[in-house]
Amino acid sequence: MVAYCFKCRANREIGNATQTTLKNGRLATQGNCLVCGTKVFRMARG
Ligand SMILES: [Zn+2]
């Protein structure tokens, strides 16, 4: 699973990925960039 890291400005593997539900009811995955440790966030498809 990868997400866009704004610090690396690249798609990075998500570390400690956890699934979360947004206020609008959509699923998303959040975790940390394995390269720089910045929090990254990825919307689930659909
Ligand atoms: Zn990064």
mmCIF file of the protein (N, C-alpha, C, O) and its ligand, coordinates in Angstrom:
data_MODEL
# 
_entry.id   MODEL 
# 
loop_
_entity.id 
_entity.type 
_entity.pdbx_number_of_molecules 
1 polymer     1 
2 non-polymer 1 
# 
_entity_poly.entity_id                      1 
_entity_poly.type                           'polypeptide(L)' 
_entity_poly.nstd_linkage                   no 
_entity_poly.nstd_monomer                   no 
_entity_poly.pdbx_seq_one_letter_code       MVAYCFKCRANREIGNATQTTLKNGRLATQGNCLVCGTKVFRMARG 
_entity_poly.pdbx_seq_one_letter_code_can   MVAYCFKCRANREIGNATQTTLKNGRLATQGNCLVCGTKVFRMARG 
_entity_poly.pdbx_strand_id                 A 
# 
loop_
_entity_poly_seq.entity_id 
_entity_poly_seq.num 
_entity_poly_seq.mon_id 
_entity_poly_seq.hetero 
1 1  MET n 
1 2  VAL n 
1 3  ALA n 
1 4  TYR n 
1 5  CYS n 
1 6  PHE n 
1 7  LYS n 
1 8  CYS n 
1 9  ARG n 
1 10 ALA n 
1 11 ASN n 
1 12 ARG n 
1 13 GLU n 
1 14 ILE n 
1 15 GLY n 
1 16 ASN n 
1 17 ALA n 
1 18 THR n 
1 19 GLN n 
1 20 THR n 
1 21 THR n 
1 22 LEU n 
1 23 LYS n 
1 24 ASN n 
1 25 GLY n 
1 26 ARG n 
1 27 LEU n 
1 28 ALA n 
1 29 THR n 
1 30 GLN n 
1 31 GLY n 
1 32 ASN n 
1 33 CYS n 
1 34 LEU n 
1 35 VAL n 
1 36 CYS n 
1 37 GLY n 
1 38 THR n 
1 39 LYS n 
1 40 VAL n 
1 41 PHE n 
1 42 ARG n 
1 43 MET n 
1 44 ALA n 
1 45 ARG n 
1 46 GLY n 
# 
loop_
_struct_asym.id 
_struct_asym.entity_id 
A 1 
B 2 
# 
loop_
_chem_comp.id 
_chem_comp.type 
_chem_comp.mon_nstd_flag 
ALA 'L-peptide linking' y 
ARG 'L-peptide linking' y 
ASN 'L-peptide linking' y 
CYS 'L-peptide linking' y 
GLN 'L-peptide linking' y 
GLU 'L-peptide linking' y 
GLY 'peptide linking'   y 
ILE 'L-peptide linking' y 
LEU 'L-peptide linking' y 
LYS 'L-peptide linking' y 
MET 'L-peptide linking' y 
PHE 'L-peptide linking' y 
THR 'L-peptide linking' y 
TYR 'L-peptide linking' y 
VAL 'L-peptide linking' y 
ZN  non-polymer         . 
# 
_pdbx_entity_nonpoly.entity_id   2 
_pdbx_entity_nonpoly.name        ? 
_pdbx_entity_nonpoly.comp_id     ZN 
# 
_pdbx_nonpoly_scheme.asym_id         B 
_pdbx_nonpoly_scheme.entity_id       2 
_pdbx_nonpoly_scheme.mon_id          ZN 
_pdbx_nonpoly_scheme.ndb_seq_num     1 
_pdbx_nonpoly_scheme.pdb_seq_num     101 
_pdbx_nonpoly_scheme.auth_seq_num    101 
_pdbx_nonpoly_scheme.pdb_mon_id      ZN 
_pdbx_nonpoly_scheme.auth_mon_id     ZN 
_pdbx_nonpoly_scheme.pdb_strand_id   A 
_pdbx_nonpoly_scheme.pdb_ins_code    . 
# 
loop_
_atom_site.group_PDB 
_atom_site.id 
_atom_site.type_symbol 
_atom_site.label_atom_id 
_atom_site.label_alt_id 
_atom_site.label_comp_id 
_atom_site.label_asym_id 
_atom_site.label_entity_id 
_atom_site.label_seq_id 
_atom_site.pdbx_PDB_ins_code 
_atom_site.Cartn_x 
_atom_site.Cartn_y 
_atom_site.Cartn_z 
_atom_site.occupancy 
_atom_site.B_iso_or_equiv 
_atom_site.pdbx_formal_charge 
_atom_site.auth_seq_id 
_atom_site.auth_comp_id 
_atom_site.auth_asym_id 
_atom_site.auth_atom_id 
_atom_site.pdbx_PDB_model_num 
ATOM   1   N  N  . MET A 1 1  ? 0.854   -1.199 0.000  1.00 0.00 ? 1   MET A N  1 
ATOM   2   C  CA . MET A 1 1  ? 0.000   0.000  0.000  1.00 0.00 ? 1   MET A CA 1 
ATOM   3   C  C  . MET A 1 1  ? 0.886   1.245  0.000  1.00 0.00 ? 1   MET A C  1 
ATOM   4   O  O  . MET A 1 1  ? 1.786   1.377  0.830  1.00 0.00 ? 1   MET A O  1 
ATOM   5   N  N  . VAL A 1 2  ? 0.629   2.136  -0.918 1.00 0.00 ? 2   VAL A N  1 
ATOM   6   C  CA . VAL A 1 2  ? 1.429   3.359  -0.987 1.00 0.00 ? 2   VAL A CA 1 
ATOM   7   C  C  . VAL A 1 2  ? 0.523   4.583  -0.888 1.00 0.00 ? 2   VAL A C  1 
ATOM   8   O  O  . VAL A 1 2  ? -0.675  4.516  -1.165 1.00 0.00 ? 2   VAL A O  1 
ATOM   9   N  N  . ALA A 1 3  ? 1.118   5.688  -0.491 1.00 0.00 ? 3   ALA A N  1 
ATOM   10  C  CA . ALA A 1 3  ? 0.402   6.953  -0.431 1.00 0.00 ? 3   ALA A CA 1 
ATOM   11  C  C  . ALA A 1 3  ? 1.349   8.055  -0.868 1.00 0.00 ? 3   ALA A C  1 
ATOM   12  O  O  . ALA A 1 3  ? 2.568   7.882  -0.845 1.00 0.00 ? 3   ALA A O  1 
ATOM   13  N  N  . TYR A 1 4  ? 0.798   9.167  -1.261 1.00 0.00 ? 4   TYR A N  1 
ATOM   14  C  CA . TYR A 1 4  ? 1.639   10.283 -1.685 1.00 0.00 ? 4   TYR A CA 1 
ATOM   15  C  C  . TYR A 1 4  ? 2.169   11.017 -0.467 1.00 0.00 ? 4   TYR A C  1 
ATOM   16  O  O  . TYR A 1 4  ? 1.400   11.483 0.373  1.00 0.00 ? 4   TYR A O  1 
ATOM   17  N  N  . CYS A 1 5  ? 3.483   11.115 -0.378 1.00 0.00 ? 5   CYS A N  1 
ATOM   18  C  CA . CYS A 1 5  ? 4.125   11.854 0.708  1.00 0.00 ? 5   CYS A CA 1 
ATOM   19  C  C  . CYS A 1 5  ? 4.456   13.252 0.208  1.00 0.00 ? 5   CYS A C  1 
ATOM   20  O  O  . CYS A 1 5  ? 5.170   13.420 -0.780 1.00 0.00 ? 5   CYS A O  1 
ATOM   21  N  N  . PHE A 1 6  ? 3.925   14.251 0.905  1.00 0.00 ? 6   PHE A N  1 
ATOM   22  C  CA . PHE A 1 6  ? 4.124   15.626 0.450  1.00 0.00 ? 6   PHE A CA 1 
ATOM   23  C  C  . PHE A 1 6  ? 5.539   16.108 0.750  1.00 0.00 ? 6   PHE A C  1 
ATOM   24  O  O  . PHE A 1 6  ? 6.030   17.034 0.104  1.00 0.00 ? 6   PHE A O  1 
ATOM   25  N  N  . LYS A 1 7  ? 6.180   15.501 1.701  1.00 0.00 ? 7   LYS A N  1 
ATOM   26  C  CA . LYS A 1 7  ? 7.550   15.902 2.019  1.00 0.00 ? 7   LYS A CA 1 
ATOM   27  C  C  . LYS A 1 7  ? 8.531   15.331 1.002  1.00 0.00 ? 7   LYS A C  1 
ATOM   28  O  O  . LYS A 1 7  ? 9.415   16.035 0.514  1.00 0.00 ? 7   LYS A O  1 
ATOM   29  N  N  . CYS A 1 8  ? 8.365   14.045 0.687  1.00 0.00 ? 8   CYS A N  1 
ATOM   30  C  CA . CYS A 1 8  ? 9.218   13.412 -0.323 1.00 0.00 ? 8   CYS A CA 1 
ATOM   31  C  C  . CYS A 1 8  ? 8.785   13.806 -1.739 1.00 0.00 ? 8   CYS A C  1 
ATOM   32  O  O  . CYS A 1 8  ? 9.555   13.688 -2.692 1.00 0.00 ? 8   CYS A O  1 
ATOM   33  N  N  . ARG A 1 9  ? 7.557   14.269 -1.854 1.00 0.00 ? 9   ARG A N  1 
ATOM   34  C  CA . ARG A 1 9  ? 6.964   14.551 -3.166 1.00 0.00 ? 9   ARG A CA 1 
ATOM   35  C  C  . ARG A 1 9  ? 7.033   13.319 -4.060 1.00 0.00 ? 9   ARG A C  1 
ATOM   36  O  O  . ARG A 1 9  ? 7.405   13.393 -5.231 1.00 0.00 ? 9   ARG A O  1 
ATOM   37  N  N  . ALA A 1 10 ? 6.662   12.185 -3.472 1.00 0.00 ? 10  ALA A N  1 
ATOM   38  C  CA . ALA A 1 10 ? 6.668   10.923 -4.211 1.00 0.00 ? 10  ALA A CA 1 
ATOM   39  C  C  . ALA A 1 10 ? 5.714   9.961  -3.516 1.00 0.00 ? 10  ALA A C  1 
ATOM   40  O  O  . ALA A 1 10 ? 5.323   10.178 -2.369 1.00 0.00 ? 10  ALA A O  1 
ATOM   41  N  N  . ASN A 1 11 ? 5.353   8.916  -4.210 1.00 0.00 ? 11  ASN A N  1 
ATOM   42  C  CA . ASN A 1 11 ? 4.559   7.863  -3.595 1.00 0.00 ? 11  ASN A CA 1 
ATOM   43  C  C  . ASN A 1 11 ? 5.465   6.983  -2.754 1.00 0.00 ? 11  ASN A C  1 
ATOM   44  O  O  . ASN A 1 11 ? 6.488   6.486  -3.225 1.00 0.00 ? 11  ASN A O  1 
ATOM   45  N  N  . ARG A 1 12 ? 5.073   6.800  -1.508 1.00 0.00 ? 12  ARG A N  1 
ATOM   46  C  CA . ARG A 1 12 ? 5.884   6.023  -0.575 1.00 0.00 ? 12  ARG A CA 1 
ATOM   47  C  C  . ARG A 1 12 ? 5.052   4.921  0.063  1.00 0.00 ? 12  ARG A C  1 
ATOM   48  O  O  . ARG A 1 12 ? 3.830   5.019  0.178  1.00 0.00 ? 12  ARG A O  1 
ATOM   49  N  N  . GLU A 1 13 ? 5.744   3.881  0.470  1.00 0.00 ? 13  GLU A N  1 
ATOM   50  C  CA . GLU A 1 13 ? 5.112   2.806  1.225  1.00 0.00 ? 13  GLU A CA 1 
ATOM   51  C  C  . GLU A 1 13 ? 4.591   3.365  2.550  1.00 0.00 ? 13  GLU A C  1 
ATOM   52  O  O  . GLU A 1 13 ? 5.252   4.188  3.183  1.00 0.00 ? 13  GLU A O  1 
ATOM   53  N  N  . ILE A 1 14 ? 3.412   2.919  2.963  1.00 0.00 ? 14  ILE A N  1 
ATOM   54  C  CA . ILE A 1 14 ? 2.841   3.383  4.231  1.00 0.00 ? 14  ILE A CA 1 
ATOM   55  C  C  . ILE A 1 14 ? 3.282   2.454  5.361  1.00 0.00 ? 14  ILE A C  1 
ATOM   56  O  O  . ILE A 1 14 ? 3.066   1.243  5.297  1.00 0.00 ? 14  ILE A O  1 
ATOM   57  N  N  . GLY A 1 15 ? 3.894   3.019  6.382  1.00 0.00 ? 15  GLY A N  1 
ATOM   58  C  CA . GLY A 1 15 ? 4.231   2.261  7.576  1.00 0.00 ? 15  GLY A CA 1 
ATOM   59  C  C  . GLY A 1 15 ? 3.150   2.457  8.629  1.00 0.00 ? 15  GLY A C  1 
ATOM   60  O  O  . GLY A 1 15 ? 2.526   3.516  8.676  1.00 0.00 ? 15  GLY A O  1 
ATOM   61  N  N  . ASN A 1 16 ? 2.917   1.461  9.472  1.00 0.00 ? 16  ASN A N  1 
ATOM   62  C  CA . ASN A 1 16 ? 1.904   1.564  10.525 1.00 0.00 ? 16  ASN A CA 1 
ATOM   63  C  C  . ASN A 1 16 ? 0.538   1.934  9.976  1.00 0.00 ? 16  ASN A C  1 
ATOM   64  O  O  . ASN A 1 16 ? -0.198  2.710  10.587 1.00 0.00 ? 16  ASN A O  1 
ATOM   65  N  N  . ALA A 1 17 ? 0.206   1.381  8.831  1.00 0.00 ? 17  ALA A N  1 
ATOM   66  C  CA . ALA A 1 17 ? -1.036  1.768  8.175  1.00 0.00 ? 17  ALA A CA 1 
ATOM   67  C  C  . ALA A 1 17 ? -2.246  1.356  9.012  1.00 0.00 ? 17  ALA A C  1 
ATOM   68  O  O  . ALA A 1 17 ? -2.353  0.214  9.458  1.00 0.00 ? 17  ALA A O  1 
ATOM   69  N  N  . THR A 1 18 ? -3.140  2.299  9.213  1.00 0.00 ? 18  THR A N  1 
ATOM   70  C  CA . THR A 1 18 ? -4.393  2.008  9.898  1.00 0.00 ? 18  THR A CA 1 
ATOM   71  C  C  . THR A 1 18 ? -5.539  2.539  9.059  1.00 0.00 ? 18  THR A C  1 
ATOM   72  O  O  . THR A 1 18 ? -5.437  3.590  8.426  1.00 0.00 ? 18  THR A O  1 
ATOM   73  N  N  . GLN A 1 19 ? -6.634  1.789  9.069  1.00 0.00 ? 19  GLN A N  1 
ATOM   74  C  CA . GLN A 1 19 ? -7.777  2.232  8.300  1.00 0.00 ? 19  GLN A CA 1 
ATOM   75  C  C  . GLN A 1 19 ? -8.650  3.107  9.189  1.00 0.00 ? 19  GLN A C  1 
ATOM   76  O  O  . GLN A 1 19 ? -8.851  2.828  10.371 1.00 0.00 ? 19  GLN A O  1 
ATOM   77  N  N  . THR A 1 20 ? -9.151  4.153  8.596  1.00 0.00 ? 20  THR A N  1 
ATOM   78  C  CA . THR A 1 20 ? -9.966  5.096  9.344  1.00 0.00 ? 20  THR A CA 1 
ATOM   79  C  C  . THR A 1 20 ? -11.162 5.502  8.497  1.00 0.00 ? 20  THR A C  1 
ATOM   80  O  O  . THR A 1 20 ? -11.136 5.391  7.271  1.00 0.00 ? 20  THR A O  1 
ATOM   81  N  N  . THR A 1 21 ? -12.188 5.963  9.151  1.00 0.00 ? 21  THR A N  1 
ATOM   82  C  CA . THR A 1 21 ? -13.377 6.428  8.433  1.00 0.00 ? 21  THR A CA 1 
ATOM   83  C  C  . THR A 1 21 ? -13.492 7.938  8.597  1.00 0.00 ? 21  THR A C  1 
ATOM   84  O  O  . THR A 1 21 ? -13.447 8.467  9.708  1.00 0.00 ? 21  THR A O  1 
ATOM   85  N  N  . LEU A 1 22 ? -13.638 8.600  7.491  1.00 0.00 ? 22  LEU A N  1 
ATOM   86  C  CA . LEU A 1 22 ? -13.759 10.060 7.526  1.00 0.00 ? 22  LEU A CA 1 
ATOM   87  C  C  . LEU A 1 22 ? -15.160 10.478 7.966  1.00 0.00 ? 22  LEU A C  1 
ATOM   88  O  O  . LEU A 1 22 ? -16.087 9.672  8.032  1.00 0.00 ? 22  LEU A O  1 
ATOM   89  N  N  . LYS A 1 23 ? -15.272 11.760 8.261  1.00 0.00 ? 23  LYS A N  1 
ATOM   90  C  CA . LYS A 1 23 ? -16.565 12.292 8.703  1.00 0.00 ? 23  LYS A CA 1 
ATOM   91  C  C  . LYS A 1 23 ? -17.659 12.062 7.670  1.00 0.00 ? 23  LYS A C  1 
ATOM   92  O  O  . LYS A 1 23 ? -18.829 11.895 8.014  1.00 0.00 ? 23  LYS A O  1 
ATOM   93  N  N  . ASN A 1 24 ? -17.257 12.056 6.384  1.00 0.00 ? 24  ASN A N  1 
ATOM   94  C  CA . ASN A 1 24 ? -18.250 11.854 5.335  1.00 0.00 ? 24  ASN A CA 1 
ATOM   95  C  C  . ASN A 1 24 ? -18.523 10.371 5.084  1.00 0.00 ? 24  ASN A C  1 
ATOM   96  O  O  . ASN A 1 24 ? -19.249 10.025 4.153  1.00 0.00 ? 24  ASN A O  1 
ATOM   97  N  N  . GLY A 1 25 ? -17.942 9.491  5.914  1.00 0.00 ? 25  GLY A N  1 
ATOM   98  C  CA . GLY A 1 25 ? -18.244 8.077  5.830  1.00 0.00 ? 25  GLY A CA 1 
ATOM   99  C  C  . GLY A 1 25 ? -17.347 7.299  4.894  1.00 0.00 ? 25  GLY A C  1 
ATOM   100 O  O  . GLY A 1 25 ? -17.511 6.088  4.739  1.00 0.00 ? 25  GLY A O  1 
ATOM   101 N  N  . ARG A 1 26 ? -16.389 7.985  4.260  1.00 0.00 ? 26  ARG A N  1 
ATOM   102 C  CA . ARG A 1 26 ? -15.499 7.289  3.331  1.00 0.00 ? 26  ARG A CA 1 
ATOM   103 C  C  . ARG A 1 26 ? -14.318 6.682  4.081  1.00 0.00 ? 26  ARG A C  1 
ATOM   104 O  O  . ARG A 1 26 ? -13.852 7.211  5.091  1.00 0.00 ? 26  ARG A O  1 
ATOM   105 N  N  . LEU A 1 27 ? -13.855 5.563  3.555  1.00 0.00 ? 27  LEU A N  1 
ATOM   106 C  CA . LEU A 1 27 ? -12.699 4.916  4.159  1.00 0.00 ? 27  LEU A CA 1 
ATOM   107 C  C  . LEU A 1 27 ? -11.408 5.560  3.674  1.00 0.00 ? 27  LEU A C  1 
ATOM   108 O  O  . LEU A 1 27 ? -11.304 5.986  2.524  1.00 0.00 ? 27  LEU A O  1 
ATOM   109 N  N  . ALA A 1 28 ? -10.450 5.621  4.549  1.00 0.00 ? 28  ALA A N  1 
ATOM   110 C  CA . ALA A 1 28 ? -9.132  6.122  4.181  1.00 0.00 ? 28  ALA A CA 1 
ATOM   111 C  C  . ALA A 1 28 ? -8.092  5.341  4.967  1.00 0.00 ? 28  ALA A C  1 
ATOM   112 O  O  . ALA A 1 28 ? -8.397  4.739  5.997  1.00 0.00 ? 28  ALA A O  1 
ATOM   113 N  N  . THR A 1 29 ? -6.877  5.355  4.477  1.00 0.00 ? 29  THR A N  1 
ATOM   114 C  CA . THR A 1 29 ? -5.778  4.705  5.175  1.00 0.00 ? 29  THR A CA 1 
ATOM   115 C  C  . THR A 1 29 ? -4.776  5.770  5.569  1.00 0.00 ? 29  THR A C  1 
ATOM   116 O  O  . THR A 1 29 ? -4.400  6.607  4.748  1.00 0.00 ? 29  THR A O  1 
ATOM   117 N  N  . GLN A 1 30 ? -4.343  5.746  6.812  1.00 0.00 ? 30  GLN A N  1 
ATOM   118 C  CA . GLN A 1 30 ? -3.309  6.680  7.216  1.00 0.00 ? 30  GLN A CA 1 
ATOM   119 C  C  . GLN A 1 30 ? -2.178  5.942  7.894  1.00 0.00 ? 30  GLN A C  1 
ATOM   120 O  O  . GLN A 1 30 ? -2.359  4.869  8.470  1.00 0.00 ? 30  GLN A O  1 
ATOM   121 N  N  . GLY A 1 31 ? -1.008  6.546  7.810  1.00 0.00 ? 31  GLY A N  1 
ATOM   122 C  CA . GLY A 1 31 ? 0.172   5.926  8.394  1.00 0.00 ? 31  GLY A CA 1 
ATOM   123 C  C  . GLY A 1 31 ? 1.347   6.882  8.265  1.00 0.00 ? 31  GLY A C  1 
ATOM   124 O  O  . GLY A 1 31 ? 1.170   8.097  8.185  1.00 0.00 ? 31  GLY A O  1 
ATOM   125 N  N  . ASN A 1 32 ? 2.542   6.318  8.246  1.00 0.00 ? 32  ASN A N  1 
ATOM   126 C  CA . ASN A 1 32 ? 3.731   7.144  8.151  1.00 0.00 ? 32  ASN A CA 1 
ATOM   127 C  C  . ASN A 1 32 ? 4.564   6.743  6.949  1.00 0.00 ? 32  ASN A C  1 
ATOM   128 O  O  . ASN A 1 32 ? 4.669   5.564  6.610  1.00 0.00 ? 32  ASN A O  1 
ATOM   129 N  N  . CYS A 1 33 ? 5.153   7.745  6.312  1.00 0.00 ? 33  CYS A N  1 
ATOM   130 C  CA . CYS A 1 33 ? 6.091   7.508  5.232  1.00 0.00 ? 33  CYS A CA 1 
ATOM   131 C  C  . CYS A 1 33 ? 7.280   6.730  5.785  1.00 0.00 ? 33  CYS A C  1 
ATOM   132 O  O  . CYS A 1 33 ? 7.864   7.124  6.795  1.00 0.00 ? 33  CYS A O  1 
ATOM   133 N  N  . LEU A 1 34 ? 7.640   5.635  5.134  1.00 0.00 ? 34  LEU A N  1 
ATOM   134 C  CA . LEU A 1 34 ? 8.740   4.810  5.639  1.00 0.00 ? 34  LEU A CA 1 
ATOM   135 C  C  . LEU A 1 34 ? 10.086  5.486  5.418  1.00 0.00 ? 34  LEU A C  1 
ATOM   136 O  O  . LEU A 1 34 ? 11.080  5.093  6.029  1.00 0.00 ? 34  LEU A O  1 
ATOM   137 N  N  . VAL A 1 35 ? 10.133  6.489  4.560  1.00 0.00 ? 35  VAL A N  1 
ATOM   138 C  CA . VAL A 1 35 ? 11.398  7.145  4.244  1.00 0.00 ? 35  VAL A CA 1 
ATOM   139 C  C  . VAL A 1 35 ? 11.676  8.301  5.193  1.00 0.00 ? 35  VAL A C  1 
ATOM   140 O  O  . VAL A 1 35 ? 12.770  8.392  5.750  1.00 0.00 ? 35  VAL A O  1 
ATOM   141 N  N  . CYS A 1 36 ? 10.691  9.197  5.387  1.00 0.00 ? 36  CYS A N  1 
ATOM   142 C  CA . CYS A 1 36 ? 10.931  10.400 6.192  1.00 0.00 ? 36  CYS A CA 1 
ATOM   143 C  C  . CYS A 1 36 ? 10.090  10.435 7.466  1.00 0.00 ? 36  CYS A C  1 
ATOM   144 O  O  . CYS A 1 36 ? 10.336  11.272 8.335  1.00 0.00 ? 36  CYS A O  1 
ATOM   145 N  N  . GLY A 1 37 ? 9.107   9.552  7.596  1.00 0.00 ? 37  GLY A N  1 
ATOM   146 C  CA . GLY A 1 37 ? 8.324   9.495  8.823  1.00 0.00 ? 37  GLY A CA 1 
ATOM   147 C  C  . GLY A 1 37 ? 7.137   10.437 8.869  1.00 0.00 ? 37  GLY A C  1 
ATOM   148 O  O  . GLY A 1 37 ? 6.384   10.441 9.843  1.00 0.00 ? 37  GLY A O  1 
ATOM   149 N  N  . THR A 1 38 ? 6.966   11.226 7.835  1.00 0.00 ? 38  THR A N  1 
ATOM   150 C  CA . THR A 1 38 ? 5.834   12.144 7.796  1.00 0.00 ? 38  THR A CA 1 
ATOM   151 C  C  . THR A 1 38 ? 4.523   11.371 7.693  1.00 0.00 ? 38  THR A C  1 
ATOM   152 O  O  . THR A 1 38 ? 4.455   10.314 7.066  1.00 0.00 ? 38  THR A O  1 
ATOM   153 N  N  . LYS A 1 39 ? 3.501   11.910 8.309  1.00 0.00 ? 39  LYS A N  1 
ATOM   154 C  CA . LYS A 1 39 ? 2.187   11.302 8.223  1.00 0.00 ? 39  LYS A CA 1 
ATOM   155 C  C  . LYS A 1 39 ? 1.696   11.356 6.774  1.00 0.00 ? 39  LYS A C  1 
ATOM   156 O  O  . LYS A 1 39 ? 1.741   12.398 6.121  1.00 0.00 ? 39  LYS A O  1 
ATOM   157 N  N  . VAL A 1 40 ? 1.234   10.224 6.302  1.00 0.00 ? 40  VAL A N  1 
ATOM   158 C  CA . VAL A 1 40 ? 0.676   10.198 4.953  1.00 0.00 ? 40  VAL A CA 1 
ATOM   159 C  C  . VAL A 1 40 ? -0.745  9.650  5.015  1.00 0.00 ? 40  VAL A C  1 
ATOM   160 O  O  . VAL A 1 40 ? -1.132  8.980  5.973  1.00 0.00 ? 40  VAL A O  1 
ATOM   161 N  N  . PHE A 1 41 ? -1.497  9.946  3.988  1.00 0.00 ? 41  PHE A N  1 
ATOM   162 C  CA . PHE A 1 41 ? -2.915  9.709  4.000  1.00 0.00 ? 41  PHE A CA 1 
ATOM   163 C  C  . PHE A 1 41 ? -3.347  9.275  2.616  1.00 0.00 ? 41  PHE A C  1 
ATOM   164 O  O  . PHE A 1 41 ? -2.941  9.870  1.618  1.00 0.00 ? 41  PHE A O  1 
ATOM   165 N  N  . ARG A 1 42 ? -4.153  8.261  2.554  1.00 0.00 ? 42  ARG A N  1 
ATOM   166 C  CA . ARG A 1 42 ? -4.611  7.791  1.261  1.00 0.00 ? 42  ARG A CA 1 
ATOM   167 C  C  . ARG A 1 42 ? -6.097  7.497  1.303  1.00 0.00 ? 42  ARG A C  1 
ATOM   168 O  O  . ARG A 1 42 ? -6.570  6.761  2.169  1.00 0.00 ? 42  ARG A O  1 
ATOM   169 N  N  . MET A 1 43 ? -6.820  8.068  0.375  1.00 0.00 ? 43  MET A N  1 
ATOM   170 C  CA . MET A 1 43 ? -8.252  7.814  0.282  1.00 0.00 ? 43  MET A CA 1 
ATOM   171 C  C  . MET A 1 43 ? -8.472  6.429  -0.320 1.00 0.00 ? 43  MET A C  1 
ATOM   172 O  O  . MET A 1 43 ? -7.770  6.029  -1.249 1.00 0.00 ? 43  MET A O  1 
ATOM   173 N  N  . ALA A 1 44 ? -9.440  5.711  0.209  1.00 0.00 ? 44  ALA A N  1 
ATOM   174 C  CA . ALA A 1 44 ? -9.819  4.452  -0.410 1.00 0.00 ? 44  ALA A CA 1 
ATOM   175 C  C  . ALA A 1 44 ? -10.560 4.730  -1.703 1.00 0.00 ? 44  ALA A C  1 
ATOM   176 O  O  . ALA A 1 44 ? -11.222 5.757  -1.850 1.00 0.00 ? 44  ALA A O  1 
ATOM   177 N  N  . ARG A 1 45 ? -10.440 3.813  -2.625 1.00 0.00 ? 45  ARG A N  1 
ATOM   178 C  CA . ARG A 1 45 ? -11.143 3.993  -3.900 1.00 0.00 ? 45  ARG A CA 1 
ATOM   179 C  C  . ARG A 1 45 ? -12.630 3.757  -3.721 1.00 0.00 ? 45  ARG A C  1 
ATOM   180 O  O  . ARG A 1 45 ? -13.055 2.951  -2.894 1.00 0.00 ? 45  ARG A O  1 
ATOM   181 N  N  . GLY A 1 46 ? -13.404 4.468  -4.505 1.00 0.00 ? 46  GLY A N  1 
ATOM   182 C  CA . GLY A 1 46 ? -14.850 4.278  -4.487 1.00 0.00 ? 46  GLY A CA 1 
ATOM   183 C  C  . GLY A 1 46 ? -15.468 5.091  -3.395 1.00 0.00 ? 46  GLY A C  1 
ATOM   184 O  O  . GLY A 1 46 ? -16.686 5.064  -3.219 1.00 0.00 ? 46  GLY A O  1 
HETATM 185 ZN ZN . ZN  B 2 .  ? 8.266   10.928 2.951  1.00 0.00 2 101 ZN  A ZN 1 
# 
